[in-house]
């Protein structure tokens, strides 16, 4: 008796380059805001009994999303009506509610519409359209804090979070930060006009109005002012100008310049600087093969960028560590320690059309 040959493997198809609108890069995940308003993440957040092998599976409960922010083990999204949705691990209440793990995105009770949502390692914050900032989770080392207004960020126009640091700036460009729930301080000199602030685990960086960048430690020096009204400890990043956007990972920072080039600096053990090496540097180095970036993203030990040609490229830690992820996206990696799955230069990220969302996972 002759056995029938095995069936041909299912052909993998990929979404169009315009389908991905925005990216959220976290410590262990990459989440994508799709053109239909849904969110798809590299990590499968569905209940264990409903999980499937796949790549960039849909997050149940997400719709009408216009922004996504990924943290350490959780993520949040903002919808077109200004509502905030969160999912993932909830050890400190960073997702909201009392469940230890939230697998279907749920609405966080914020008093009014939001214009921005940002997440840190174990906390989340949203900036209301009117300006006030509301945070929940590990806020000032008080775990499981419900959504609470931070009164001293009443007129925020920009916001960033780290492990236990929160920084915000107002429309006039004044930057204030709170470390571990302590008194607010100004890490930059009063004359600095801040347009954007980003935070890593140990350092923060601010984009100034003249296109230059200043960075500062998240450990406030003992002799730093306690009121934030005097010159502080920020330092300029040398030989870096014409910057229009910043992004920060755990121990590295990237800057997108007006001409579409991207420069990164900091730790490079996993190739997160994108220059083909693993050598870290305090001076910005140009990301290889990338001259038309329209957005730059970073988180953990990896980085991504949106290109003018409407494609996503990523580089850094363990991008090809998952066999299914590697097979479906077509990513390759230069072999070598500390991980054979790191990408030392930008690689195109292809997103399969398969969403992997069974009907049972819809709330």
Phi, psi and omega in degrees: 000127180270132179278141177293144178294153179296151179294154176295142178298148179297134180286134180270128175247158186235152180290159178292159185294340180269357184286331179270120183265319180212163184231142171237118182254123179246188182297322182225020184209157170232123180245144184239132171270118184269163183294338178273006178088001177271169176240136175236136183234152176298322178277141180271109185268000185287166176305146186306320183291347182250007185283149177225157171290141180175188181219126182057068180272150183294140174270116182299140177093358180262131174201156180057032183279138177239354178203142177225140180227125182253139182247221183283302176225024178210169179212157176223156180223154176248134180266172183292343176269358180091005175285157179245128176246138178224156178202164177115199179294145187226036184304323183248011182083016184291343177264340183096150181084190187251347181294144180285337179214126182247111186264344177242126183305131178234162183278130175272132184286093177256142188294336180205180184297146182250158177243356180195144173226135180224146179235150175247208181287317183218028177210163179221149179219150176228140177260121180288156179305324181285349177118324182298153178250130176245136182229157177211159183103227181273085184250117182060034180065019173254098185291154178059033174290132176289168177308120187226137179286133172265097191301329185280358171254041190293335184237039184290141171240352176212149190212144176209148181231154173224209183299302177223027180240143174228127178234145177211153174231158181257182184296335178279354178090012179277127183257133175226145182226150172236128181250118179063027180080009181280189180299147178287145180222161176252103183288346178249158178300148184303331183282351180290128179257107187268131176255335179203146175229140176227150182232134168262199179285323186242340184224154173238157178222149181233136173271126182264165184298336180269008178086005176265173184230137171237142181238158184209152178287147176271004171256104186296124178304149182299330183266011180287151179294149181266350182256348180075015184257355181243168178305139186239212196250011178293149180229141180289149173272116187292147172057040177221113180221179181058031181277139179240349179199146176239157172212144184231137170257199181300308184225026176216159180227144177236148180229130174263128181265167184300329182276003178093355176281158180232133176240139179229156178209161181118209179292146183220024184301329184251013180082018186288352175273345172072020181255015176088004181233181173240018181270121177285159181205145176275348180258139181300136175239148184282135175289132185289149171058029182222108183231003185223039181289136175251343174210150175230142183226152177206154177185145183057232180245037178218164182219155176218163176212146170267133181260158178300332178283008176068036173240154177258133171239146180224158177206155178121211196289131162050034180292338182242023183289331179272123186301317180292319178300317181294316183294320185282323184272342179078012178292143173242172181210147174283128183286147177150158181293158001278351177220137177283000186249011178279150176249115186274347176225161181301138176231144180294132180260113179261138186246116180298148178291334180298125181266336177071021183259105176285156182301330183293341183273354180282123182292000000 
